[in-house]
């Protein structure tokens, strides 16, 4: 039975960028995740793009292209 595009998408390994930073800091300094998050969050929040419509549109278009590519691959398999 052929897998559909949604199945392929959900099989991708994903980890939130903030969580990666917290884990990395905790391991580097041998501290708890809570302590690491207190250190990491202020700097991380500076890079968050609230209400940046150009950026949001660009990211949406990028993801739509990725999904179209996955759908195209799925069609070829059939």
N, CA, C and O atoms as a Maestro MAE file, in Angstrom:
{
 s_m_m2io_version
 :::
 2.0.0
}

f_m_ct {
 s_m_title
 :::
 protein
 m_atom[312] {
  # First column is atom index #
  i_m_mmod_type
  r_m_x_coord
  r_m_y_coord
  r_m_z_coord
  i_m_residue_number
  s_m_chain_name
  s_m_pdb_residue_name
  s_m_pdb_atom_name
  i_m_atomic_number
  :::
  1 25 0.844 -1.185 0.000 1 A "UNK " " N  " 7
  2 3 0.000 0.000 0.000 1 A "UNK " " CA " 6
  3 2 0.888 1.247 0.000 1 A "UNK " " C  " 6
  4 15 1.810 1.351 0.809 1 A "UNK " " O  " 8
  5 25 0.617 2.175 -0.890 2 A "UNK " " N  " 7
  6 3 1.431 3.387 -1.021 2 A "UNK " " CA " 6
  7 2 1.107 4.368 0.098 2 A "UNK " " C  " 6
  8 15 -0.048 4.535 0.490 2 A "UNK " " O  " 8
  9 25 2.143 5.004 0.595 3 A "UNK " " N  " 7
  10 3 1.952 6.025 1.629 3 A "UNK " " CA " 6
  11 2 1.559 7.331 0.939 3 A "UNK " " C  " 6
  12 15 2.009 7.617 -0.170 3 A "UNK " " O  " 8
  13 25 0.728 8.106 1.597 4 A "UNK " " N  " 7
  14 3 0.380 9.399 1.002 4 A "UNK " " CA " 6
  15 2 1.329 10.485 1.509 4 A "UNK " " C  " 6
  16 15 2.160 10.235 2.382 4 A "UNK " " O  " 8
  17 25 1.199 11.674 0.963 5 A "UNK " " N  " 7
  18 3 2.092 12.786 1.285 5 A "UNK " " CA " 6
  19 2 2.060 13.134 2.767 5 A "UNK " " C  " 6
  20 15 3.097 13.446 3.352 5 A "UNK " " O  " 8
  21 25 0.894 13.084 3.370 6 A "UNK " " N  " 7
  22 3 0.782 13.415 4.798 6 A "UNK " " CA " 6
  23 2 1.599 12.449 5.641 6 A "UNK " " C  " 6
  24 15 2.260 12.863 6.593 6 A "UNK " " O  " 8
  25 25 1.560 11.155 5.299 7 A "UNK " " N  " 7
  26 3 2.349 10.172 6.038 7 A "UNK " " CA " 6
  27 2 3.834 10.480 5.937 7 A "UNK " " C  " 6
  28 15 4.560 10.398 6.928 7 A "UNK " " O  " 8
  29 25 4.286 10.835 4.742 8 A "UNK " " N  " 7
  30 3 5.702 11.165 4.547 8 A "UNK " " CA " 6
  31 2 6.095 12.375 5.381 8 A "UNK " " C  " 6
  32 15 7.172 12.407 5.975 8 A "UNK " " O  " 8
  33 25 5.223 13.358 5.419 9 A "UNK " " N  " 7
  34 3 5.506 14.574 6.172 9 A "UNK " " CA " 6
  35 2 5.643 14.274 7.665 9 A "UNK " " C  " 6
  36 15 6.570 14.764 8.311 9 A "UNK " " O  " 8
  37 25 4.748 13.491 8.207 10 A "UNK " " N  " 7
  38 3 4.758 13.231 9.641 10 A "UNK " " CA " 6
  39 2 5.865 12.279 10.065 10 A "UNK " " C  " 6
  40 15 6.144 12.148 11.257 10 A "UNK " " O  " 8
  41 25 6.492 11.621 9.118 11 A "UNK " " N  " 7
  42 3 7.606 10.749 9.460 11 A "UNK " " CA " 6
  43 2 8.911 11.525 9.591 11 A "UNK " " C  " 6
  44 15 9.899 10.986 10.091 11 A "UNK " " O  " 8
  45 25 8.930 12.789 9.147 12 A "UNK " " N  " 7
  46 3 10.132 13.608 9.265 12 A "UNK " " CA " 6
  47 2 10.416 13.871 10.737 12 A "UNK " " C  " 6
  48 15 9.507 14.153 11.518 12 A "UNK " " O  " 8
  49 25 11.693 13.774 11.102 13 A "UNK " " N  " 7
  50 3 12.084 14.079 12.477 13 A "UNK " " CA " 6
  51 2 12.048 15.597 12.651 13 A "UNK " " C  " 6
  52 15 12.599 16.336 11.835 13 A "UNK " " O  " 8
  53 25 11.401 16.047 13.709 14 A "UNK " " N  " 7
  54 3 11.285 17.478 13.964 14 A "UNK " " CA " 6
  55 2 11.561 17.753 15.433 14 A "UNK " " C  " 6
  56 15 11.122 17.019 16.318 14 A "UNK " " O  " 8
  57 25 12.296 18.823 15.665 15 A "UNK " " N  " 7
  58 3 12.554 19.266 17.029 15 A "UNK " " CA " 6
  59 2 12.504 20.788 17.020 15 A "UNK " " C  " 6
  60 15 13.125 21.421 16.167 15 A "UNK " " O  " 8
  61 25 11.786 21.371 17.942 16 A "UNK " " N  " 7
  62 3 11.662 22.821 17.984 16 A "UNK " " CA " 6
  63 2 13.029 23.463 18.196 16 A "UNK " " C  " 6
  64 15 13.811 22.999 19.026 16 A "UNK " " O  " 8
  65 25 13.323 24.536 17.446 17 A "UNK " " N  " 7
  66 3 14.620 25.215 17.574 17 A "UNK " " CA " 6
  67 2 14.911 25.692 19.002 17 A "UNK " " C  " 6
  68 15 16.041 25.582 19.476 17 A "UNK " " O  " 8
  69 25 13.893 26.221 19.681 18 A "UNK " " N  " 7
  70 3 14.096 26.691 21.050 18 A "UNK " " CA " 6
  71 2 14.488 25.528 21.962 18 A "UNK " " C  " 6
  72 15 15.369 25.666 22.810 18 A "UNK " " O  " 8
  73 25 13.836 24.394 21.783 19 A "UNK " " N  " 7
  74 3 14.151 23.226 22.605 19 A "UNK " " CA " 6
  75 2 15.583 22.768 22.350 19 A "UNK " " C  " 6
  76 15 16.279 22.367 23.283 19 A "UNK " " O  " 8
  77 25 16.027 22.823 21.108 20 A "UNK " " N  " 7
  78 3 17.411 22.454 20.782 20 A "UNK " " CA " 6
  79 2 18.393 23.351 21.527 20 A "UNK " " C  " 6
  80 15 19.384 22.881 22.086 20 A "UNK " " O  " 8
  81 25 18.100 24.666 21.525 21 A "UNK " " N  " 7
  82 3 18.985 25.607 22.204 21 A "UNK " " CA " 6
  83 2 19.023 25.353 23.711 21 A "UNK " " C  " 6
  84 15 20.085 25.395 24.331 21 A "UNK " " O  " 8
  85 25 17.861 25.092 24.284 22 A "UNK " " N  " 7
  86 3 17.792 24.835 25.728 22 A "UNK " " CA " 6
  87 2 18.584 23.583 26.080 22 A "UNK " " C  " 6
  88 15 19.379 23.595 27.020 22 A "UNK " " O  " 8
  89 25 18.375 22.506 25.334 23 A "UNK " " N  " 7
  90 3 19.102 21.262 25.603 23 A "UNK " " CA " 6
  91 2 20.608 21.458 25.444 23 A "UNK " " C  " 6
  92 15 21.395 20.974 26.259 23 A "UNK " " O  " 8
  93 25 20.998 22.163 24.398 24 A "UNK " " N  " 7
  94 3 22.421 22.407 24.152 24 A "UNK " " CA " 6
  95 2 23.052 23.181 25.312 24 A "UNK " " C  " 6
  96 15 24.125 22.821 25.795 24 A "UNK " " O  " 8
  97 25 22.379 24.242 25.754 25 A "UNK " " N  " 7
  98 3 22.908 25.056 26.858 25 A "UNK " " CA " 6
  99 2 22.980 24.241 28.145 25 A "UNK " " C  " 6
  100 15 23.950 24.340 28.897 25 A "UNK " " O  " 8
  101 25 21.952 23.440 28.394 26 A "UNK " " N  " 7
  102 3 21.932 22.611 29.607 26 A "UNK " " CA " 6
  103 2 23.084 21.619 29.611 26 A "UNK " " C  " 6
  104 15 23.716 21.399 30.644 26 A "UNK " " O  " 8
  105 25 23.356 21.022 28.460 27 A "UNK " " N  " 7
  106 3 24.456 20.061 28.371 27 A "UNK " " CA " 6
  107 2 25.819 20.742 28.495 27 A "UNK " " C  " 6
  108 15 26.722 20.227 29.154 27 A "UNK " " O  " 8
  109 25 25.959 21.916 27.848 28 A "UNK " " N  " 7
  110 3 27.233 22.643 27.901 28 A "UNK " " CA " 6
  111 2 27.604 23.035 29.329 28 A "UNK " " C  " 6
  112 15 28.750 22.880 29.749 28 A "UNK " " O  " 8
  113 25 26.617 23.545 30.067 29 A "UNK " " N  " 7
  114 3 26.887 24.059 31.409 29 A "UNK " " CA " 6
  115 2 26.532 23.070 32.518 29 A "UNK " " C  " 6
  116 15 26.714 23.364 33.699 29 A "UNK " " O  " 8
  117 25 26.030 21.909 32.137 30 A "UNK " " N  " 7
  118 3 25.612 20.899 33.102 30 A "UNK " " CA " 6
  119 2 24.629 21.496 34.120 30 A "UNK " " C  " 6
  120 15 24.815 21.411 35.334 30 A "UNK " " O  " 8
  121 25 23.570 22.107 33.559 31 A "UNK " " N  " 7
  122 3 22.526 22.720 34.380 31 A "UNK " " CA " 6
  123 2 21.176 22.122 33.972 31 A "UNK " " C  " 6
  124 15 21.087 21.388 32.988 31 A "UNK " " O  " 8
  125 25 20.140 22.439 34.731 32 A "UNK " " N  " 7
  126 3 18.801 21.914 34.424 32 A "UNK " " CA " 6
  127 2 18.233 22.628 33.199 32 A "UNK " " C  " 6
  128 15 18.716 23.684 32.792 32 A "UNK " " O  " 8
  129 25 17.187 22.018 32.622 33 A "UNK " " N  " 7
  130 3 16.521 22.628 31.479 33 A "UNK " " CA " 6
  131 2 15.874 23.951 31.870 33 A "UNK " " C  " 6
  132 15 15.847 24.887 31.071 33 A "UNK " " O  " 8
  133 25 15.357 24.035 33.083 34 A "UNK " " N  " 7
  134 3 14.737 25.272 33.557 34 A "UNK " " CA " 6
  135 2 15.779 26.387 33.619 34 A "UNK " " C  " 6
  136 15 15.537 27.496 33.143 34 A "UNK " " O  " 8
  137 25 16.932 26.091 34.202 35 A "UNK " " N  " 7
  138 3 17.995 27.091 34.287 35 A "UNK " " CA " 6
  139 2 18.473 27.490 32.886 35 A "UNK " " C  " 6
  140 15 18.719 28.666 32.620 35 A "UNK " " O  " 8
  141 25 18.601 26.519 32.014 36 A "UNK " " N  " 7
  142 3 19.045 26.798 30.643 36 A "UNK " " CA " 6
  143 2 18.020 27.665 29.914 36 A "UNK " " C  " 6
  144 15 18.393 28.574 29.172 36 A "UNK " " O  " 8
  145 25 16.744 27.391 30.119 37 A "UNK " " N  " 7
  146 3 15.716 28.190 29.443 37 A "UNK " " CA " 6
  147 2 15.735 29.636 29.923 37 A "UNK " " C  " 6
  148 15 15.492 30.548 29.133 37 A "UNK " " O  " 8
  149 25 16.018 29.857 31.194 38 A "UNK " " N  " 7
  150 3 16.114 31.214 31.738 38 A "UNK " " CA " 6
  151 2 17.252 31.971 31.055 38 A "UNK " " C  " 6
  152 15 17.149 33.176 30.827 38 A "UNK " " O  " 8
  153 25 18.326 31.274 30.731 39 A "UNK " " N  " 7
  154 3 19.458 31.903 30.057 39 A "UNK " " CA " 6
  155 2 19.187 32.127 28.568 39 A "UNK " " C  " 6
  156 15 19.579 33.153 28.013 39 A "UNK " " O  " 8
  157 25 18.531 31.187 27.934 40 A "UNK " " N  " 7
  158 3 18.370 31.197 26.481 40 A "UNK " " CA " 6
  159 2 17.222 32.094 26.014 40 A "UNK " " C  " 6
  160 15 17.336 32.757 24.983 40 A "UNK " " O  " 8
  161 25 16.125 32.117 26.761 41 A "UNK " " N  " 7
  162 3 14.918 32.815 26.302 41 A "UNK " " CA " 6
  163 2 15.094 34.291 25.962 41 A "UNK " " C  " 6
  164 15 14.612 34.705 24.908 41 A "UNK " " O  " 8
  165 25 15.745 35.103 26.771 42 A "UNK " " N  " 7
  166 3 15.844 36.523 26.426 42 A "UNK " " CA " 6
  167 2 16.480 36.767 25.047 42 A "UNK " " C  " 6
  168 15 16.003 37.609 24.287 42 A "UNK " " O  " 8
  169 25 17.529 36.048 24.733 43 A "UNK " " N  " 7
  170 3 18.177 36.218 23.434 43 A "UNK " " CA " 6
  171 2 17.316 35.644 22.315 43 A "UNK " " C  " 6
  172 15 17.231 36.226 21.233 43 A "UNK " " O  " 8
  173 25 16.686 34.521 22.569 44 A "UNK " " N  " 7
  174 3 15.834 33.878 21.559 44 A "UNK " " CA " 6
  175 2 14.654 34.774 21.185 44 A "UNK " " C  " 6
  176 15 14.292 34.872 20.012 44 A "UNK " " O  " 8
  177 25 14.058 35.424 22.177 45 A "UNK " " N  " 7
  178 3 12.890 36.278 21.937 45 A "UNK " " CA " 6
  179 2 13.210 37.460 21.038 45 A "UNK " " C  " 6
  180 15 12.317 37.969 20.360 45 A "UNK " " O  " 8
  181 25 14.447 37.906 21.015 46 A "UNK " " N  " 7
  182 3 14.835 39.025 20.153 46 A "UNK " " CA " 6
  183 2 14.698 38.666 18.676 46 A "UNK " " C  " 6
  184 15 14.486 39.546 17.842 46 A "UNK " " O  " 8
  185 25 14.820 37.381 18.348 47 A "UNK " " N  " 7
  186 3 14.764 36.950 16.960 47 A "UNK " " CA " 6
  187 2 13.394 36.544 16.465 47 A "UNK " " C  " 6
  188 15 13.244 36.168 15.303 47 A "UNK " " O  " 8
  189 25 12.388 36.613 17.325 48 A "UNK " " N  " 7
  190 3 11.038 36.219 16.922 48 A "UNK " " CA " 6
  191 2 10.419 37.350 16.102 48 A "UNK " " C  " 6
  192 15 10.487 38.521 16.476 48 A "UNK " " O  " 8
  193 25 9.822 36.975 14.988 49 A "UNK " " N  " 7
  194 3 9.257 37.979 14.074 49 A "UNK " " CA " 6
  195 2 7.737 38.049 14.227 49 A "UNK " " C  " 6
  196 15 7.001 37.373 13.509 49 A "UNK " " O  " 8
  197 25 7.283 38.862 15.157 50 A "UNK " " N  " 7
  198 3 5.854 39.067 15.340 50 A "UNK " " CA " 6
  199 2 5.352 40.051 14.295 50 A "UNK " " C  " 6
  200 15 5.964 41.094 14.064 50 A "UNK " " O  " 8
  201 25 4.256 39.719 13.682 51 A "UNK " " N  " 7
  202 3 3.574 40.598 12.722 51 A "UNK " " CA " 6
  203 2 4.459 41.009 11.541 51 A "UNK " " C  " 6
  204 15 4.269 42.089 10.983 51 A "UNK " " O  " 8
  205 25 5.397 40.190 11.161 52 A "UNK " " N  " 7
  206 3 6.230 40.456 9.987 52 A "UNK " " CA " 6
  207 2 5.584 39.729 8.802 52 A "UNK " " C  " 6
  208 15 5.887 38.568 8.529 52 A "UNK " " O  " 8
  209 25 4.690 40.436 8.107 53 A "UNK " " N  " 7
  210 3 3.879 39.813 7.066 53 A "UNK " " CA " 6
  211 2 4.724 39.315 5.883 53 A "UNK " " C  " 6
  212 15 4.427 38.266 5.311 53 A "UNK " " O  " 8
  213 25 5.767 40.056 5.517 54 A "UNK " " N  " 7
  214 3 6.637 39.610 4.418 54 A "UNK " " CA " 6
  215 2 7.291 38.271 4.751 54 A "UNK " " C  " 6
  216 15 7.316 37.355 3.929 54 A "UNK " " O  " 8
  217 25 7.810 38.179 5.947 55 A "UNK " " N  " 7
  218 3 8.472 36.958 6.380 55 A "UNK " " CA " 6
  219 2 7.476 35.797 6.426 55 A "UNK " " C  " 6
  220 15 7.770 34.699 5.953 55 A "UNK " " O  " 8
  221 25 6.304 36.049 6.997 56 A "UNK " " N  " 7
  222 3 5.289 35.002 7.091 56 A "UNK " " CA " 6
  223 2 4.890 34.502 5.706 56 A "UNK " " C  " 6
  224 15 4.781 33.297 5.484 56 A "UNK " " O  " 8
  225 25 4.675 35.416 4.791 57 A "UNK " " N  " 7
  226 3 4.277 35.035 3.430 57 A "UNK " " CA " 6
  227 2 5.375 34.202 2.765 57 A "UNK " " C  " 6
  228 15 5.093 33.201 2.106 57 A "UNK " " O  " 8
  229 25 6.619 34.622 2.944 58 A "UNK " " N  " 7
  230 3 7.748 33.902 2.355 58 A "UNK " " CA " 6
  231 2 7.831 32.484 2.915 58 A "UNK " " C  " 6
  232 15 8.058 31.535 2.165 58 A "UNK " " O  " 8
  233 25 7.648 32.333 4.224 59 A "UNK " " N  " 7
  234 3 7.710 31.015 4.855 59 A "UNK " " CA " 6
  235 2 6.545 30.126 4.423 59 A "UNK " " C  " 6
  236 15 6.720 28.923 4.229 59 A "UNK " " O  " 8
  237 25 5.371 30.708 4.273 60 A "UNK " " N  " 7
  238 3 4.214 29.946 3.812 60 A "UNK " " CA " 6
  239 2 4.446 29.444 2.388 60 A "UNK " " C  " 6
  240 15 4.171 28.284 2.080 60 A "UNK " " O  " 8
  241 25 4.951 30.320 1.527 61 A "UNK " " N  " 7
  242 3 5.231 29.923 0.145 61 A "UNK " " CA " 6
  243 2 6.297 28.834 0.089 61 A "UNK " " C  " 6
  244 15 6.198 27.901 -0.708 61 A "UNK " " O  " 8
  245 25 7.310 28.954 0.933 62 A "UNK " " N  " 7
  246 3 8.370 27.948 0.976 62 A "UNK " " CA " 6
  247 2 7.796 26.588 1.374 62 A "UNK " " C  " 6
  248 15 8.136 25.569 0.774 62 A "UNK " " O  " 8
  249 25 6.928 26.573 2.384 63 A "UNK " " N  " 7
  250 3 6.342 25.311 2.826 63 A "UNK " " CA " 6
  251 2 5.397 24.730 1.777 63 A "UNK " " C  " 6
  252 15 5.331 23.513 1.606 63 A "UNK " " O  " 8
  253 25 4.672 25.588 1.081 64 A "UNK " " N  " 7
  254 3 3.784 25.116 0.022 64 A "UNK " " CA " 6
  255 2 4.588 24.447 -1.089 64 A "UNK " " C  " 6
  256 15 4.158 23.435 -1.643 64 A "UNK " " O  " 8
  257 25 5.752 25.006 -1.416 65 A "UNK " " N  " 7
  258 3 6.620 24.398 -2.430 65 A "UNK " " CA " 6
  259 2 7.126 23.037 -1.957 65 A "UNK " " C  " 6
  260 15 7.183 22.086 -2.737 65 A "UNK " " O  " 8
  261 25 7.493 22.945 -0.683 66 A "UNK " " N  " 7
  262 3 7.952 21.660 -0.139 66 A "UNK " " CA " 6
  263 2 6.861 20.605 -0.232 66 A "UNK " " C  " 6
  264 15 7.120 19.468 -0.627 66 A "UNK " " O  " 8
  265 25 5.640 20.984 0.131 67 A "UNK " " N  " 7
  266 3 4.525 20.043 0.077 67 A "UNK " " CA " 6
  267 2 4.193 19.656 -1.359 67 A "UNK " " C  " 6
  268 15 3.853 18.504 -1.626 67 A "UNK " " O  " 8
  269 25 4.287 20.610 -2.286 68 A "UNK " " N  " 7
  270 3 4.041 20.301 -3.693 68 A "UNK " " CA " 6
  271 2 5.085 19.318 -4.209 68 A "UNK " " C  " 6
  272 15 4.772 18.409 -4.979 68 A "UNK " " O  " 8
  273 25 6.319 19.511 -3.780 69 A "UNK " " N  " 7
  274 3 7.402 18.595 -4.179 69 A "UNK " " CA " 6
  275 2 7.137 17.183 -3.637 69 A "UNK " " C  " 6
  276 15 7.324 16.196 -4.348 69 A "UNK " " O  " 8
  277 25 6.702 17.095 -2.373 70 A "UNK " " N  " 7
  278 3 6.365 15.796 -1.795 70 A "UNK " " CA " 6
  279 2 5.207 15.146 -2.547 70 A "UNK " " C  " 6
  280 15 5.219 13.941 -2.799 70 A "UNK " " O  " 8
  281 25 4.209 15.950 -2.901 71 A "UNK " " N  " 7
  282 3 3.051 15.415 -3.625 71 A "UNK " " CA " 6
  283 2 3.483 14.904 -4.998 71 A "UNK " " C  " 6
  284 15 3.006 13.870 -5.467 71 A "UNK " " O  " 8
  285 25 4.388 15.638 -5.630 72 A "UNK " " N  " 7
  286 3 4.876 15.238 -6.950 72 A "UNK " " CA " 6
  287 2 5.638 13.898 -6.860 72 A "UNK " " C  " 6
  288 15 5.477 13.028 -7.716 72 A "UNK " " O  " 8
  289 25 6.457 13.749 -5.825 73 A "UNK " " N  " 7
  290 3 7.171 12.492 -5.620 73 A "UNK " " CA " 6
  291 2 6.201 11.350 -5.373 73 A "UNK " " C  " 6
  292 15 6.392 10.235 -5.857 73 A "UNK " " O  " 8
  293 25 5.143 11.652 -4.603 74 A "UNK " " N  " 7
  294 3 4.146 10.639 -4.287 74 A "UNK " " CA " 6
  295 2 3.401 10.201 -5.549 74 A "UNK " " C  " 6
  296 15 3.066 9.026 -5.700 74 A "UNK " " O  " 8
  297 25 3.145 11.143 -6.449 75 A "UNK " " N  " 7
  298 3 2.463 10.825 -7.701 75 A "UNK " " CA " 6
  299 2 3.332 9.935 -8.593 75 A "UNK " " C  " 6
  300 15 2.826 9.040 -9.270 75 A "UNK " " O  " 8
  301 25 4.634 10.189 -8.586 76 A "UNK " " N  " 7
  302 3 5.555 9.396 -9.410 76 A "UNK " " CA " 6
  303 2 5.610 7.951 -8.951 76 A "UNK " " C  " 6
  304 15 5.792 7.044 -9.762 76 A "UNK " " O  " 8
  305 25 5.453 7.733 -7.645 77 A "UNK " " N  " 7
  306 3 5.526 6.392 -7.087 77 A "UNK " " CA " 6
  307 2 4.325 5.533 -7.494 77 A "UNK " " C  " 6
  308 15 4.407 4.305 -7.509 77 A "UNK " " O  " 8
  309 25 3.225 6.183 -7.818 78 A "UNK " " N  " 7
  310 3 1.986 5.448 -8.135 78 A "UNK " " CA " 6
  311 2 1.991 4.916 -9.513 78 A "UNK " " C  " 6
  312 15 1.026 4.277 -9.931 78 A "UNK " " O  " 8
  :::
 }
 m_bond[311] {
  # First column is bond index #
  i_m_from
  i_m_to
  i_m_order
  :::
  1 1 2 1
  2 2 3 1
  3 3 4 2
  4 3 5 1
  5 5 6 1
  6 6 7 1
  7 7 8 2
  8 7 9 1
  9 9 10 1
  10 10 11 1
  11 11 12 2
  12 11 13 1
  13 13 14 1
  14 14 15 1
  15 15 16 2
  16 15 17 1
  17 17 18 1
  18 18 19 1
  19 19 20 2
  20 19 21 1
  21 21 22 1
  22 22 23 1
  23 23 24 2
  24 23 25 1
  25 25 26 1
  26 26 27 1
  27 27 28 2
  28 27 29 1
  29 29 30 1
  30 30 31 1
  31 31 32 2
  32 31 33 1
  33 33 34 1
  34 34 35 1
  35 35 36 2
  36 35 37 1
  37 37 38 1
  38 38 39 1
  39 39 40 2
  40 39 41 1
  41 41 42 1
  42 42 43 1
  43 43 44 2
  44 43 45 1
  45 45 46 1
  46 46 47 1
  47 47 48 2
  48 47 49 1
  49 49 50 1
  50 50 51 1
  51 51 52 2
  52 51 53 1
  53 53 54 1
  54 54 55 1
  55 55 56 2
  56 55 57 1
  57 57 58 1
  58 58 59 1
  59 59 60 2
  60 59 61 1
  61 61 62 1
  62 62 63 1
  63 63 64 2
  64 63 65 1
  65 65 66 1
  66 66 67 1
  67 67 68 2
  68 67 69 1
  69 69 70 1
  70 70 71 1
  71 71 72 2
  72 71 73 1
  73 73 74 1
  74 74 75 1
  75 75 76 2
  76 75 77 1
  77 77 78 1
  78 78 79 1
  79 79 80 2
  80 79 81 1
  81 81 82 1
  82 82 83 1
  83 83 84 2
  84 83 85 1
  85 85 86 1
  86 86 87 1
  87 87 88 2
  88 87 89 1
  89 89 90 1
  90 90 91 1
  91 91 92 2
  92 91 93 1
  93 93 94 1
  94 94 95 1
  95 95 96 2
  96 95 97 1
  97 97 98 1
  98 98 99 1
  99 99 100 2
  100 99 101 1
  101 101 102 1
  102 102 103 1
  103 103 104 2
  104 103 105 1
  105 105 106 1
  106 106 107 1
  107 107 108 2
  108 107 109 1
  109 109 110 1
  110 110 111 1
  111 111 112 2
  112 111 113 1
  113 113 114 1
  114 114 115 1
  115 115 116 2
  116 115 117 1
  117 117 118 1
  118 118 119 1
  119 119 120 2
  120 119 121 1
  121 121 122 1
  122 122 123 1
  123 123 124 2
  124 123 125 1
  125 125 126 1
  126 126 127 1
  127 127 128 2
  128 127 129 1
  129 129 130 1
  130 130 131 1
  131 131 132 2
  132 131 133 1
  133 133 134 1
  134 134 135 1
  135 135 136 2
  136 135 137 1
  137 137 138 1
  138 138 139 1
  139 139 140 2
  140 139 141 1
  141 141 142 1
  142 142 143 1
  143 143 144 2
  144 143 145 1
  145 145 146 1
  146 146 147 1
  147 147 148 2
  148 147 149 1
  149 149 150 1
  150 150 151 1
  151 151 152 2
  152 151 153 1
  153 153 154 1
  154 154 155 1
  155 155 156 2
  156 155 157 1
  157 157 158 1
  158 158 159 1
  159 159 160 2
  160 159 161 1
  161 161 162 1
  162 162 163 1
  163 163 164 2
  164 163 165 1
  165 165 166 1
  166 166 167 1
  167 167 168 2
  168 167 169 1
  169 169 170 1
  170 170 171 1
  171 171 172 2
  172 171 173 1
  173 173 174 1
  174 174 175 1
  175 175 176 2
  176 175 177 1
  177 177 178 1
  178 178 179 1
  179 179 180 2
  180 179 181 1
  181 181 182 1
  182 182 183 1
  183 183 184 2
  184 183 185 1
  185 185 186 1
  186 186 187 1
  187 187 188 2
  188 187 189 1
  189 189 190 1
  190 190 191 1
  191 191 192 2
  192 191 193 1
  193 193 194 1
  194 194 195 1
  195 195 196 2
  196 195 197 1
  197 197 198 1
  198 198 199 1
  199 199 200 2
  200 199 201 1
  201 201 202 1
  202 202 203 1
  203 203 204 2
  204 203 205 1
  205 205 206 1
  206 206 207 1
  207 207 208 2
  208 207 209 1
  209 209 210 1
  210 210 211 1
  211 211 212 2
  212 211 213 1
  213 213 214 1
  214 214 215 1
  215 215 216 2
  216 215 217 1
  217 217 218 1
  218 218 219 1
  219 219 220 2
  220 219 221 1
  221 221 222 1
  222 222 223 1
  223 223 224 2
  224 223 225 1
  225 225 226 1
  226 226 227 1
  227 227 228 2
  228 227 229 1
  229 229 230 1
  230 230 231 1
  231 231 232 2
  232 231 233 1
  233 233 234 1
  234 234 235 1
  235 235 236 2
  236 235 237 1
  237 237 238 1
  238 238 239 1
  239 239 240 2
  240 239 241 1
  241 241 242 1
  242 242 243 1
  243 243 244 2
  244 243 245 1
  245 245 246 1
  246 246 247 1
  247 247 248 2
  248 247 249 1
  249 249 250 1
  250 250 251 1
  251 251 252 2
  252 251 253 1
  253 253 254 1
  254 254 255 1
  255 255 256 2
  256 255 257 1
  257 257 258 1
  258 258 259 1
  259 259 260 2
  260 259 261 1
  261 261 262 1
  262 262 263 1
  263 263 264 2
  264 263 265 1
  265 265 266 1
  266 266 267 1
  267 267 268 2
  268 267 269 1
  269 269 270 1
  270 270 271 1
  271 271 272 2
  272 271 273 1
  273 273 274 1
  274 274 275 1
  275 275 276 2
  276 275 277 1
  277 277 278 1
  278 278 279 1
  279 279 280 2
  280 279 281 1
  281 281 282 1
  282 282 283 1
  283 283 284 2
  284 283 285 1
  285 285 286 1
  286 286 287 1
  287 287 288 2
  288 287 289 1
  289 289 290 1
  290 290 291 1
  291 291 292 2
  292 291 293 1
  293 293 294 1
  294 294 295 1
  295 295 296 2
  296 295 297 1
  297 297 298 1
  298 298 299 1
  299 299 300 2
  300 299 301 1
  301 301 302 1
  302 302 303 1
  303 303 304 2
  304 303 305 1
  305 305 306 1
  306 306 307 1
  307 307 308 2
  308 307 309 1
  309 309 310 1
  310 310 311 1
  311 311 312 2
  :::
 }
}
